[in-house]
Amino acid sequence: MPPLTVGECARELGVRPKDLSDVLYLRILPDSDTECPVVAGRRYIPREYVPKLKAVLQERGKIRRREVAGS
């Protein structure tokens, strides 16, 4: 599958593109520059990297964790 742009990834995760960009540009994940390269001015995010971004965004309160039924 082709990689996602920041906008596409943000839509999939239900966050603002700025929140996702902040995680990438502030290098909160140390491998984000190599895993999510900037090509011709656009950052590309491999689909297998999305769970890492999702976890960081959840930790920062940008994505709500889903409640588990019965808990």
Helices and strands as residue ranges (DSSP letters): E 4-5, H 6-13, H 17-25, H 32-35, E 38-39, E 42-45, G 47-49, H 50-59
